[in-house]
Amino acid sequence: MFTRSMFDTPDMAEQGRLLNEVSRLVEVGTLKTTFAESFGTISAANLRRAHALIESGRAKGKIVLQGWA
C-alpha cells in the first residue's frame, strides 16, 4: 500500500487518490473495516483486557487502544 511513498515513485500522488477512494468505499458500506473493539486509552489495565481477549481465542477483528504518544 505504501510502496509509492517509501520509494518516492513518480506517481506518488496516486496514493492519496487511492486512500480517498478506500475511505469513500468504507463510508458507503462497500468495504468493511476489520475494527471490532476499542478498549480506550492505553493503560496497563486496558492492555491486559485486550491481551486476555486475544488469548481467549474469541477475538474477531482489530482491537484498538488509543493514546499512544
CHARMM-style PDB file with segment names, atoms N, HN, CA, C and O in Angstrom:
ATOM      1  N   MET     1       0.812  -1.189   0.000  1.00  0.00      PROA
ATOM      2  CA  MET     1       0.000   0.000   0.000  1.00  0.00      PROA
ATOM      3  C   MET     1       0.859   1.258   0.000  1.00  0.00      PROA
ATOM      4  O   MET     1       0.483   2.263  -0.603  1.00  0.00      PROA
ATOM      5  N   PHE     2       1.993   1.214   0.661  1.00  0.00      PROA
ATOM      6  HN  PHE     2       2.299   0.398   1.151  1.00  0.00      PROA
ATOM      7  CA  PHE     2       2.796   2.429   0.793  1.00  0.00      PROA
ATOM      8  C   PHE     2       4.095   2.387  -0.001  1.00  0.00      PROA
ATOM      9  O   PHE     2       5.033   3.125   0.300  1.00  0.00      PROA
ATOM     10  N   THR     3       4.154   1.527  -1.015  1.00  0.00      PROA
ATOM     11  HN  THR     3       3.392   0.927  -1.259  1.00  0.00      PROA
ATOM     12  CA  THR     3       5.363   1.434  -1.841  1.00  0.00      PROA
ATOM     13  C   THR     3       5.692   2.766  -2.490  1.00  0.00      PROA
ATOM     14  O   THR     3       6.858   3.155  -2.562  1.00  0.00      PROA
ATOM     15  N   ARG     4       4.661   3.472  -2.968  1.00  0.00      PROA
ATOM     16  HN  ARG     4       3.714   3.155  -2.910  1.00  0.00      PROA
ATOM     17  CA  ARG     4       4.913   4.749  -3.643  1.00  0.00      PROA
ATOM     18  C   ARG     4       5.625   5.732  -2.718  1.00  0.00      PROA
ATOM     19  O   ARG     4       6.611   6.356  -3.110  1.00  0.00      PROA
ATOM     20  N   SER     5       5.126   5.869  -1.495  1.00  0.00      PROA
ATOM     21  HN  SER     5       4.325   5.362  -1.177  1.00  0.00      PROA
ATOM     22  CA  SER     5       5.745   6.836  -0.588  1.00  0.00      PROA
ATOM     23  C   SER     5       7.107   6.351  -0.086  1.00  0.00      PROA
ATOM     24  O   SER     5       8.013   7.155   0.132  1.00  0.00      PROA
ATOM     25  N   MET     6       7.246   5.055   0.092  1.00  0.00      PROA
ATOM     26  HN  MET     6       6.509   4.402  -0.086  1.00  0.00      PROA
ATOM     27  CA  MET     6       8.543   4.525   0.555  1.00  0.00      PROA
ATOM     28  C   MET     6       9.637   4.763  -0.471  1.00  0.00      PROA
ATOM     29  O   MET     6      10.780   5.049  -0.113  1.00  0.00      PROA
ATOM     30  N   PHE     7       9.285   4.645  -1.755  1.00  0.00      PROA
ATOM     31  HN  PHE     7       8.356   4.413  -2.046  1.00  0.00      PROA
ATOM     32  CA  PHE     7      10.280   4.737  -2.814  1.00  0.00      PROA
ATOM     33  C   PHE     7      10.148   6.006  -3.647  1.00  0.00      PROA
ATOM     34  O   PHE     7      10.803   6.149  -4.680  1.00  0.00      PROA
ATOM     35  N   ASP     8       9.299   6.927  -3.194  1.00  0.00      PROA
ATOM     36  HN  ASP     8       8.767   6.811  -2.355  1.00  0.00      PROA
ATOM     37  CA  ASP     8       9.137   8.223  -3.854  1.00  0.00      PROA
ATOM     38  C   ASP     8       8.952   8.059  -5.362  1.00  0.00      PROA
ATOM     39  O   ASP     8       9.670   8.663  -6.158  1.00  0.00      PROA
ATOM     40  N   THR     9       7.987   7.240  -5.734  1.00  0.00      PROA
ATOM     41  HN  THR     9       7.404   6.749  -5.087  1.00  0.00      PROA
ATOM     42  CA  THR     9       7.744   6.976  -7.149  1.00  0.00      PROA
ATOM     43  C   THR     9       7.130   8.194  -7.836  1.00  0.00      PROA
ATOM     44  O   THR     9       6.543   9.048  -7.171  1.00  0.00      PROA
ATOM     45  N   PRO    10       7.260   8.282  -9.160  1.00  0.00      PROA
ATOM     46  CA  PRO    10       6.727   9.437  -9.889  1.00  0.00      PROA
ATOM     47  C   PRO    10       5.209   9.599  -9.754  1.00  0.00      PROA
ATOM     48  O   PRO    10       4.688  10.705  -9.892  1.00  0.00      PROA
ATOM     49  N   ASP    11       4.508   8.506  -9.488  1.00  0.00      PROA
ATOM     50  HN  ASP    11       4.931   7.607  -9.376  1.00  0.00      PROA
ATOM     51  CA  ASP    11       3.045   8.566  -9.374  1.00  0.00      PROA
ATOM     52  C   ASP    11       2.590   8.585  -7.909  1.00  0.00      PROA
ATOM     53  O   ASP    11       1.516   8.078  -7.584  1.00  0.00      PROA
ATOM     54  N   MET    12       3.404   9.166  -7.035  1.00  0.00      PROA
ATOM     55  HN  MET    12       4.277   9.578  -7.299  1.00  0.00      PROA
ATOM     56  CA  MET    12       3.125   9.152  -5.603  1.00  0.00      PROA
ATOM     57  C   MET    12       1.783   9.811  -5.261  1.00  0.00      PROA
ATOM     58  O   MET    12       1.149   9.409  -4.285  1.00  0.00      PROA
ATOM     59  N   ALA    13       1.337  10.797  -6.022  1.00  0.00      PROA
ATOM     60  HN  ALA    13       1.853  11.124  -6.815  1.00  0.00      PROA
ATOM     61  CA  ALA    13       0.054  11.448  -5.761  1.00  0.00      PROA
ATOM     62  C   ALA    13      -1.108  10.464  -5.885  1.00  0.00      PROA
ATOM     63  O   ALA    13      -2.172  10.684  -5.309  1.00  0.00      PROA
ATOM     64  N   GLU    14      -0.911   9.402  -6.619  1.00  0.00      PROA
ATOM     65  HN  GLU    14      -0.046   9.223  -7.087  1.00  0.00      PROA
ATOM     66  CA  GLU    14      -1.942   8.377  -6.770  1.00  0.00      PROA
ATOM     67  C   GLU    14      -2.287   7.746  -5.422  1.00  0.00      PROA
ATOM     68  O   GLU    14      -3.412   7.290  -5.219  1.00  0.00      PROA
ATOM     69  N   GLN    15      -1.330   7.718  -4.508  1.00  0.00      PROA
ATOM     70  HN  GLN    15      -0.416   8.088  -4.673  1.00  0.00      PROA
ATOM     71  CA  GLN    15      -1.558   7.152  -3.173  1.00  0.00      PROA
ATOM     72  C   GLN    15      -2.709   7.879  -2.473  1.00  0.00      PROA
ATOM     73  O   GLN    15      -3.575   7.236  -1.878  1.00  0.00      PROA
ATOM     74  N   GLY    16      -2.724   9.180  -2.538  1.00  0.00      PROA
ATOM     75  HN  GLY    16      -2.021   9.702  -3.021  1.00  0.00      PROA
ATOM     76  CA  GLY    16      -3.795   9.956  -1.924  1.00  0.00      PROA
ATOM     77  C   GLY    16      -5.138   9.656  -2.550  1.00  0.00      PROA
ATOM     78  O   GLY    16      -6.146   9.547  -1.851  1.00  0.00      PROA
ATOM     79  N   ARG    17      -5.154   9.524  -3.871  1.00  0.00      PROA
ATOM     80  HN  ARG    17      -4.335   9.613  -4.438  1.00  0.00      PROA
ATOM     81  CA  ARG    17      -6.400   9.193  -4.558  1.00  0.00      PROA
ATOM     82  C   ARG    17      -6.915   7.830  -4.127  1.00  0.00      PROA
ATOM     83  O   ARG    17      -8.109   7.661  -3.882  1.00  0.00      PROA
ATOM     84  N   LEU    18      -6.013   6.858  -4.035  1.00  0.00      PROA
ATOM     85  HN  LEU    18      -5.043   6.996  -4.235  1.00  0.00      PROA
ATOM     86  CA  LEU    18      -6.410   5.518  -3.609  1.00  0.00      PROA
ATOM     87  C   LEU    18      -6.958   5.515  -2.183  1.00  0.00      PROA
ATOM     88  O   LEU    18      -7.980   4.885  -1.910  1.00  0.00      PROA
ATOM     89  N   LEU    19      -6.283   6.216  -1.279  1.00  0.00      PROA
ATOM     90  HN  LEU    19      -5.453   6.728  -1.501  1.00  0.00      PROA
ATOM     91  CA  LEU    19      -6.749   6.271   0.108  1.00  0.00      PROA
ATOM     92  C   LEU    19      -8.101   6.969   0.216  1.00  0.00      PROA
ATOM     93  O   LEU    19      -8.954   6.559   1.003  1.00  0.00      PROA
ATOM     94  N   ASN    20      -8.295   8.020  -0.571  1.00  0.00      PROA
ATOM     95  HN  ASN    20      -7.601   8.354  -1.210  1.00  0.00      PROA
ATOM     96  CA  ASN    20      -9.603   8.694  -0.583  1.00  0.00      PROA
ATOM     97  C   ASN    20     -10.695   7.762  -1.089  1.00  0.00      PROA
ATOM     98  O   ASN    20     -11.806   7.764  -0.560  1.00  0.00      PROA
ATOM     99  N   GLU    21     -10.393   6.979  -2.096  1.00  0.00      PROA
ATOM    100  HN  GLU    21      -9.490   6.978  -2.526  1.00  0.00      PROA
ATOM    101  CA  GLU    21     -11.377   6.044  -2.638  1.00  0.00      PROA
ATOM    102  C   GLU    21     -11.699   4.943  -1.626  1.00  0.00      PROA
ATOM    103  O   GLU    21     -12.861   4.573  -1.459  1.00  0.00      PROA
ATOM    104  N   VAL    22     -10.689   4.427  -0.961  1.00  0.00      PROA
ATOM    105  HN  VAL    22      -9.745   4.727  -1.096  1.00  0.00      PROA
ATOM    106  CA  VAL    22     -10.924   3.414   0.077  1.00  0.00      PROA
ATOM    107  C   VAL    22     -11.796   4.007   1.184  1.00  0.00      PROA
ATOM    108  O   VAL    22     -12.736   3.361   1.649  1.00  0.00      PROA
ATOM    109  N   SER    23     -11.490   5.217   1.599  1.00  0.00      PROA
ATOM    110  HN  SER    23     -10.726   5.741   1.222  1.00  0.00      PROA
ATOM    111  CA  SER    23     -12.280   5.892   2.629  1.00  0.00      PROA
ATOM    112  C   SER    23     -13.738   6.029   2.196  1.00  0.00      PROA
ATOM    113  O   SER    23     -14.651   5.781   2.983  1.00  0.00      PROA
ATOM    114  N   ARG    24     -13.948   6.423   0.950  1.00  0.00      PROA
ATOM    115  HN  ARG    24     -13.206   6.625   0.311  1.00  0.00      PROA
ATOM    116  CA  ARG    24     -15.311   6.578   0.434  1.00  0.00      PROA
ATOM    117  C   ARG    24     -16.047   5.241   0.437  1.00  0.00      PROA
ATOM    118  O   ARG    24     -17.216   5.173   0.817  1.00  0.00      PROA
ATOM    119  N   LEU    25     -15.367   4.186   0.014  1.00  0.00      PROA
ATOM    120  HN  LEU    25     -14.418   4.241  -0.295  1.00  0.00      PROA
ATOM    121  CA  LEU    25     -15.989   2.865  -0.041  1.00  0.00      PROA
ATOM    122  C   LEU    25     -16.335   2.338   1.354  1.00  0.00      PROA
ATOM    123  O   LEU    25     -17.347   1.658   1.526  1.00  0.00      PROA
ATOM    124  N   VAL    26     -15.512   2.646   2.335  1.00  0.00      PROA
ATOM    125  HN  VAL    26     -14.690   3.199   2.195  1.00  0.00      PROA
ATOM    126  CA  VAL    26     -15.831   2.266   3.718  1.00  0.00      PROA
ATOM    127  C   VAL    26     -17.057   3.032   4.198  1.00  0.00      PROA
ATOM    128  O   VAL    26     -17.951   2.457   4.818  1.00  0.00      PROA
ATOM    129  N   GLU    27     -17.096   4.334   3.907  1.00  0.00      PROA
ATOM    130  HN  GLU    27     -16.370   4.801   3.403  1.00  0.00      PROA
ATOM    131  CA  GLU    27     -18.215   5.165   4.346  1.00  0.00      PROA
ATOM    132  C   GLU    27     -19.550   4.715   3.759  1.00  0.00      PROA
ATOM    133  O   GLU    27     -20.569   4.765   4.448  1.00  0.00      PROA
ATOM    134  N   VAL    28     -19.564   4.277   2.502  1.00  0.00      PROA
ATOM    135  HN  VAL    28     -18.737   4.236   1.942  1.00  0.00      PROA
ATOM    136  CA  VAL    28     -20.828   3.851   1.885  1.00  0.00      PROA
ATOM    137  C   VAL    28     -21.133   2.376   2.139  1.00  0.00      PROA
ATOM    138  O   VAL    28     -22.182   1.884   1.724  1.00  0.00      PROA
ATOM    139  N   GLY    29     -20.233   1.668   2.812  1.00  0.00      PROA
ATOM    140  HN  GLY    29     -19.380   2.067   3.149  1.00  0.00      PROA
ATOM    141  CA  GLY    29     -20.502   0.287   3.187  1.00  0.00      PROA
ATOM    142  C   GLY    29     -20.077  -0.763   2.182  1.00  0.00      PROA
ATOM    143  O   GLY    29     -20.354  -1.946   2.381  1.00  0.00      PROA
ATOM    144  N   THR    30     -19.411  -0.366   1.105  1.00  0.00      PROA
ATOM    145  HN  THR    30     -19.186   0.595   0.944  1.00  0.00      PROA
ATOM    146  CA  THR    30     -18.931  -1.325   0.120  1.00  0.00      PROA
ATOM    147  C   THR    30     -17.788  -2.152   0.696  1.00  0.00      PROA
ATOM    148  O   THR    30     -17.725  -3.365   0.498  1.00  0.00      PROA
ATOM    149  N   LEU    31     -16.893  -1.489   1.406  1.00  0.00      PROA
ATOM    150  HN  LEU    31     -16.945  -0.503   1.567  1.00  0.00      PROA
ATOM    151  CA  LEU    31     -15.806  -2.171   2.113  1.00  0.00      PROA
ATOM    152  C   LEU    31     -16.107  -2.138   3.601  1.00  0.00      PROA
ATOM    153  O   LEU    31     -16.648  -1.157   4.111  1.00  0.00      PROA
ATOM    154  N   LYS    32     -15.762  -3.188   4.279  1.00  0.00      PROA
ATOM    155  HN  LYS    32     -15.322  -3.985   3.864  1.00  0.00      PROA
ATOM    156  CA  LYS    32     -15.956  -3.259   5.725  1.00  0.00      PROA
ATOM    157  C   LYS    32     -14.588  -3.221   6.404  1.00  0.00      PROA
ATOM    158  O   LYS    32     -13.644  -3.872   5.957  1.00  0.00      PROA
ATOM    159  N   THR    33     -14.493  -2.459   7.476  1.00  0.00      PROA
ATOM    160  HN  THR    33     -15.260  -1.930   7.840  1.00  0.00      PROA
ATOM    161  CA  THR    33     -13.240  -2.432   8.222  1.00  0.00      PROA
ATOM    162  C   THR    33     -13.126  -3.690   9.080  1.00  0.00      PROA
ATOM    163  O   THR    33     -14.107  -4.409   9.270  1.00  0.00      PROA
ATOM    164  N   THR    34     -11.961  -3.944   9.582  1.00  0.00      PROA
ATOM    165  HN  THR    34     -11.164  -3.360   9.428  1.00  0.00      PROA
ATOM    166  CA  THR    34     -11.763  -5.076  10.481  1.00  0.00      PROA
ATOM    167  C   THR    34     -11.809  -4.636  11.937  1.00  0.00      PROA
ATOM    168  O   THR    34     -11.504  -5.419  12.836  1.00  0.00      PROA
ATOM    169  N   PHE    35     -12.196  -3.363  12.176  1.00  0.00      PROA
ATOM    170  HN  PHE    35     -12.444  -2.727  11.446  1.00  0.00      PROA
ATOM    171  CA  PHE    35     -12.314  -2.846  13.532  1.00  0.00      PROA
ATOM    172  C   PHE    35     -13.380  -3.638  14.280  1.00  0.00      PROA
ATOM    173  O   PHE    35     -14.480  -3.845  13.767  1.00  0.00      PROA
ATOM    174  N   ALA    36     -13.055  -4.077  15.487  1.00  0.00      PROA
ATOM    175  HN  ALA    36     -12.162  -3.909  15.903  1.00  0.00      PROA
ATOM    176  CA  ALA    36     -14.008  -4.848  16.283  1.00  0.00      PROA
ATOM    177  C   ALA    36     -14.307  -4.169  17.608  1.00  0.00      PROA
ATOM    178  O   ALA    36     -15.471  -3.951  17.945  1.00  0.00      PROA
ATOM    179  N   GLU    37     -13.258  -3.831  18.369  1.00  0.00      PROA
ATOM    180  HN  GLU    37     -12.313  -4.009  18.095  1.00  0.00      PROA
ATOM    181  CA  GLU    37     -13.465  -3.279  19.704  1.00  0.00      PROA
ATOM    182  C   GLU    37     -12.416  -2.232  20.029  1.00  0.00      PROA
ATOM    183  O   GLU    37     -11.273  -2.316  19.578  1.00  0.00      PROA
ATOM    184  N   SER    38     -12.821  -1.243  20.821  1.00  0.00      PROA
ATOM    185  HN  SER    38     -13.749  -1.176  21.187  1.00  0.00      PROA
ATOM    186  CA  SER    38     -11.898  -0.252  21.343  1.00  0.00      PROA
ATOM    187  C   SER    38     -11.903  -0.353  22.851  1.00  0.00      PROA
ATOM    188  O   SER    38     -12.955  -0.266  23.484  1.00  0.00      PROA
ATOM    189  N   PHE    39     -10.728  -0.535  23.426  1.00  0.00      PROA
ATOM    190  HN  PHE    39      -9.873  -0.606  22.911  1.00  0.00      PROA
ATOM    191  CA  PHE    39     -10.601  -0.626  24.876  1.00  0.00      PROA
ATOM    192  C   PHE    39     -10.170   0.701  25.486  1.00  0.00      PROA
ATOM    193  O   PHE    39      -9.761   0.743  26.646  1.00  0.00      PROA
ATOM    194  N   GLY    40     -10.256   1.775  24.728  1.00  0.00      PROA
ATOM    195  HN  GLY    40     -10.589   1.741  23.785  1.00  0.00      PROA
ATOM    196  CA  GLY    40      -9.963   3.101  25.263  1.00  0.00      PROA
ATOM    197  C   GLY    40      -8.486   3.414  25.270  1.00  0.00      PROA
ATOM    198  O   GLY    40      -7.704   2.856  24.501  1.00  0.00      PROA
ATOM    199  N   THR    41      -8.127   4.317  26.153  1.00  0.00      PROA
ATOM    200  HN  THR    41      -8.763   4.771  26.777  1.00  0.00      PROA
ATOM    201  CA  THR    41      -6.754   4.807  26.241  1.00  0.00      PROA
ATOM    202  C   THR    41      -5.804   3.708  26.710  1.00  0.00      PROA
ATOM    203  O   THR    41      -6.149   2.876  27.548  1.00  0.00      PROA
ATOM    204  N   ILE    42      -4.620   3.731  26.153  1.00  0.00      PROA
ATOM    205  HN  ILE    42      -4.339   4.407  25.472  1.00  0.00      PROA
ATOM    206  CA  ILE    42      -3.609   2.747  26.535  1.00  0.00      PROA
ATOM    207  C   ILE    42      -3.285   2.884  28.017  1.00  0.00      PROA
ATOM    208  O   ILE    42      -2.957   3.967  28.502  1.00  0.00      PROA
ATOM    209  N   SER    43      -3.383   1.779  28.712  1.00  0.00      PROA
ATOM    210  HN  SER    43      -3.650   0.899  28.317  1.00  0.00      PROA
ATOM    211  CA  SER    43      -3.029   1.696  30.128  1.00  0.00      PROA
ATOM    212  C   SER    43      -2.734   0.233  30.409  1.00  0.00      PROA
ATOM    213  O   SER    43      -3.047  -0.639  29.599  1.00  0.00      PROA
ATOM    214  N   ALA    44      -2.141  -0.025  31.542  1.00  0.00      PROA
ATOM    215  HN  ALA    44      -1.888   0.684  32.200  1.00  0.00      PROA
ATOM    216  CA  ALA    44      -1.825  -1.415  31.884  1.00  0.00      PROA
ATOM    217  C   ALA    44      -3.103  -2.249  31.957  1.00  0.00      PROA
ATOM    218  O   ALA    44      -3.131  -3.381  31.475  1.00  0.00      PROA
ATOM    219  N   ALA    45      -4.152  -1.702  32.550  1.00  0.00      PROA
ATOM    220  HN  ALA    45      -4.129  -0.782  32.941  1.00  0.00      PROA
ATOM    221  CA  ALA    45      -5.412  -2.447  32.694  1.00  0.00      PROA
ATOM    222  C   ALA    45      -6.040  -2.740  31.334  1.00  0.00      PROA
ATOM    223  O   ALA    45      -6.480  -3.862  31.084  1.00  0.00      PROA
ATOM    224  N   ASN    46      -6.085  -1.740  30.455  1.00  0.00      PROA
ATOM    225  HN  ASN    46      -5.728  -0.828  30.658  1.00  0.00      PROA
ATOM    226  CA  ASN    46      -6.686  -1.944  29.140  1.00  0.00      PROA
ATOM    227  C   ASN    46      -5.843  -2.867  28.276  1.00  0.00      PROA
ATOM    228  O   ASN    46      -6.379  -3.646  27.488  1.00  0.00      PROA
ATOM    229  N   LEU    47      -4.542  -2.785  28.419  1.00  0.00      PROA
ATOM    230  HN  LEU    47      -4.106  -2.152  29.059  1.00  0.00      PROA
ATOM    231  CA  LEU    47      -3.664  -3.689  27.687  1.00  0.00      PROA
ATOM    232  C   LEU    47      -3.889  -5.125  28.143  1.00  0.00      PROA
ATOM    233  O   LEU    47      -3.923  -6.041  27.321  1.00  0.00      PROA
ATOM    234  N   ARG    48      -4.044  -5.327  29.457  1.00  0.00      PROA
ATOM    235  HN  ARG    48      -4.016  -4.583  30.125  1.00  0.00      PROA
ATOM    236  CA  ARG    48      -4.330  -6.673  29.975  1.00  0.00      PROA
ATOM    237  C   ARG    48      -5.668  -7.191  29.429  1.00  0.00      PROA
ATOM    238  O   ARG    48      -5.771  -8.356  29.047  1.00  0.00      PROA
ATOM    239  N   ARG    49      -6.702  -6.318  29.391  1.00  0.00      PROA
ATOM    240  HN  ARG    49      -6.619  -5.371  29.702  1.00  0.00      PROA
ATOM    241  CA  ARG    49      -8.012  -6.718  28.866  1.00  0.00      PROA
ATOM    242  C   ARG    49      -7.905  -7.137  27.398  1.00  0.00      PROA
ATOM    243  O   ARG    49      -8.436  -8.173  26.998  1.00  0.00      PROA
ATOM    244  N   ALA    50      -7.218  -6.326  26.611  1.00  0.00      PROA
ATOM    245  HN  ALA    50      -6.786  -5.484  26.937  1.00  0.00      PROA
ATOM    246  CA  ALA    50      -7.065  -6.632  25.187  1.00  0.00      PROA
ATOM    247  C   ALA    50      -6.298  -7.939  24.995  1.00  0.00      PROA
ATOM    248  O   ALA    50      -6.678  -8.782  24.183  1.00  0.00      PROA
ATOM    249  N   HSD    51      -5.230  -8.091  25.742  1.00  0.00      PROA
ATOM    250  HN  HSD    51      -4.921  -7.406  26.402  1.00  0.00      PROA
ATOM    251  CA  HSD    51      -4.416  -9.295  25.615  1.00  0.00      PROA
ATOM    252  C   HSD    51      -5.202 -10.530  26.039  1.00  0.00      PROA
ATOM    253  O   HSD    51      -5.091 -11.581  25.408  1.00  0.00      PROA
ATOM    254  N   ALA    52      -5.990 -10.411  27.095  1.00  0.00      PROA
ATOM    255  HN  ALA    52      -6.080  -9.557  27.606  1.00  0.00      PROA
ATOM    256  CA  ALA    52      -6.805 -11.541  27.554  1.00  0.00      PROA
ATOM    257  C   ALA    52      -7.811 -11.955  26.479  1.00  0.00      PROA
ATOM    258  O   ALA    52      -8.039 -13.146  26.266  1.00  0.00      PROA
ATOM    259  N   LEU    53      -8.409 -10.979  25.805  1.00  0.00      PROA
ATOM    260  HN  LEU    53      -8.224 -10.011  25.978  1.00  0.00      PROA
ATOM    261  CA  LEU    53      -9.357 -11.297  24.730  1.00  0.00      PROA
ATOM    262  C   LEU    53      -8.653 -12.029  23.599  1.00  0.00      PROA
ATOM    263  O   LEU    53      -9.178 -13.012  23.076  1.00  0.00      PROA
ATOM    264  N   ILE    54      -7.485 -11.566  23.220  1.00  0.00      PROA
ATOM    265  HN  ILE    54      -7.059 -10.767  23.645  1.00  0.00      PROA
ATOM    266  CA  ILE    54      -6.738 -12.233  22.150  1.00  0.00      PROA
ATOM    267  C   ILE    54      -6.374 -13.658  22.563  1.00  0.00      PROA
ATOM    268  O   ILE    54      -6.529 -14.593  21.777  1.00  0.00      PROA
ATOM    269  N   GLU    55      -5.894 -13.822  23.786  1.00  0.00      PROA
ATOM    270  HN  GLU    55      -5.767 -13.062  24.424  1.00  0.00      PROA
ATOM    271  CA  GLU    55      -5.511 -15.152  24.267  1.00  0.00      PROA
ATOM    272  C   GLU    55      -6.693 -16.103  24.379  1.00  0.00      PROA
ATOM    273  O   GLU    55      -6.528 -17.318  24.268  1.00  0.00      PROA
ATOM    274  N   SER    56      -7.889 -15.554  24.601  1.00  0.00      PROA
ATOM    275  HN  SER    56      -8.023 -14.567  24.691  1.00  0.00      PROA
ATOM    276  CA  SER    56      -9.070 -16.399  24.768  1.00  0.00      PROA
ATOM    277  C   SER    56      -9.481 -17.098  23.473  1.00  0.00      PROA
ATOM    278  O   SER    56     -10.206 -18.092  23.499  1.00  0.00      PROA
ATOM    279  N   GLY    57      -9.014 -16.569  22.344  1.00  0.00      PROA
ATOM    280  HN  GLY    57      -8.425 -15.761  22.323  1.00  0.00      PROA
ATOM    281  CA  GLY    57      -9.394 -17.144  21.068  1.00  0.00      PROA
ATOM    282  C   GLY    57     -10.748 -16.656  20.575  1.00  0.00      PROA
ATOM    283  O   GLY    57     -11.226 -17.121  19.541  1.00  0.00      PROA
ATOM    284  N   ARG    58     -11.377 -15.728  21.295  1.00  0.00      PROA
ATOM    285  HN  ARG    58     -10.989 -15.350  22.135  1.00  0.00      PROA
ATOM    286  CA  ARG    58     -12.693 -15.205  20.915  1.00  0.00      PROA
ATOM    287  C   ARG    58     -12.606 -13.879  20.168  1.00  0.00      PROA
ATOM    288  O   ARG    58     -13.631 -13.355  19.730  1.00  0.00      PROA
ATOM    289  N   ALA    59     -11.417 -13.330  20.016  1.00  0.00      PROA
ATOM    290  HN  ALA    59     -10.585 -13.756  20.372  1.00  0.00      PROA
ATOM    291  CA  ALA    59     -11.261 -12.034  19.349  1.00  0.00      PROA
ATOM    292  C   ALA    59     -11.558 -12.167  17.858  1.00  0.00      PROA
ATOM    293  O   ALA    59     -11.094 -13.093  17.192  1.00  0.00      PROA
ATOM    294  N   LYS    60     -12.343 -11.218  17.355  1.00  0.00      PROA
ATOM    295  HN  LYS    60     -12.720 -10.466  17.896  1.00  0.00      PROA
ATOM    296  CA  LYS    60     -12.628 -11.163  15.922  1.00  0.00      PROA
ATOM    297  C   LYS    60     -12.366  -9.740  15.476  1.00  0.00      PROA
ATOM    298  O   LYS    60     -12.952  -8.804  16.020  1.00  0.00      PROA
ATOM    299  N   GLY    61     -11.504  -9.564  14.504  1.00  0.00      PROA
ATOM    300  HN  GLY    61     -11.028 -10.324  14.062  1.00  0.00      PROA
ATOM    301  CA  GLY    61     -11.188  -8.227  14.024  1.00  0.00      PROA
ATOM    302  C   GLY    61     -10.107  -7.556  14.850  1.00  0.00      PROA
ATOM    303  O   GLY    61      -9.451  -8.180  15.684  1.00  0.00      PROA
ATOM    304  N   LYS    62      -9.942  -6.270  14.596  1.00  0.00      PROA
ATOM    305  HN  LYS    62     -10.474  -5.762  13.919  1.00  0.00      PROA
ATOM    306  CA  LYS    62      -8.885  -5.500  15.245  1.00  0.00      PROA
ATOM    307  C   LYS    62      -9.348  -4.941  16.586  1.00  0.00      PROA
ATOM    308  O   LYS    62     -10.489  -4.501  16.728  1.00  0.00      PROA
ATOM    309  N   ILE    63      -8.467  -4.964  17.544  1.00  0.00      PROA
ATOM    310  HN  ILE    63      -7.540  -5.321  17.429  1.00  0.00      PROA
ATOM    311  CA  ILE    63      -8.706  -4.390  18.867  1.00  0.00      PROA
ATOM    312  C   ILE    63      -7.878  -3.117  18.942  1.00  0.00      PROA
ATOM    313  O   ILE    63      -6.690  -3.125  18.621  1.00  0.00      PROA
ATOM    314  N   VAL    64      -8.499  -2.027  19.364  1.00  0.00      PROA
ATOM    315  HN  VAL    64      -9.465  -2.021  19.625  1.00  0.00      PROA
ATOM    316  CA  VAL    64      -7.848  -0.728  19.357  1.00  0.00      PROA
ATOM    317  C   VAL    64      -7.588  -0.224  20.770  1.00  0.00      PROA
ATOM    318  O   VAL    64      -8.466  -0.275  21.632  1.00  0.00      PROA
ATOM    319  N   LEU    65      -6.371   0.263  20.996  1.00  0.00      PROA
ATOM    320  HN  LEU    65      -5.658   0.304  20.296  1.00  0.00      PROA
ATOM    321  CA  LEU    65      -6.002   1.006  22.191  1.00  0.00      PROA
ATOM    322  C   LEU    65      -5.523   2.363  21.711  1.00  0.00      PROA
ATOM    323  O   LEU    65      -4.691   2.441  20.807  1.00  0.00      PROA
ATOM    324  N   GLN    66      -6.035   3.433  22.301  1.00  0.00      PROA
ATOM    325  HN  GLN    66      -6.710   3.370  23.035  1.00  0.00      PROA
ATOM    326  CA  GLN    66      -5.743   4.773  21.830  1.00  0.00      PROA
ATOM    327  C   GLN    66      -4.785   5.501  22.773  1.00  0.00      PROA
ATOM    328  O   GLN    66      -4.540   5.065  23.898  1.00  0.00      PROA
ATOM    329  N   GLY    67      -4.255   6.615  22.283  1.00  0.00      PROA
ATOM    330  HN  GLY    67      -4.454   6.969  21.370  1.00  0.00      PROA
ATOM    331  CA  GLY    67      -3.455   7.498  23.123  1.00  0.00      PROA
ATOM    332  C   GLY    67      -1.973   7.225  23.122  1.00  0.00      PROA
ATOM    333  O   GLY    67      -1.271   7.657  24.036  1.00  0.00      PROA
ATOM    334  N   TRP    68      -1.479   6.529  22.134  1.00  0.00      PROA
ATOM    335  HN  TRP    68      -2.049   6.178  21.391  1.00  0.00      PROA
ATOM    336  CA  TRP    68      -0.039   6.297  22.049  1.00  0.00      PROA
ATOM    337  C   TRP    68       0.641   7.634  21.786  1.00  0.00      PROA
ATOM    338  O   TRP    68       0.272   8.351  20.856  1.00  0.00      PROA
ATOM    339  N   ALA    69       1.595   7.954  22.572  1.00  0.00      PROA
ATOM    340  HN  ALA    69       1.895   7.371  23.327  1.00  0.00      PROA
ATOM    341  CA  ALA    69       2.289   9.225  22.389  1.00  0.00      PROA
ATOM    342  C   ALA    69       3.789   9.039  22.354  1.00  0.00      PROA
ATOM    343  OT1 ALA    69       4.528  10.013  22.206  1.00  0.00      PROA
TER     344      ALA     69
END
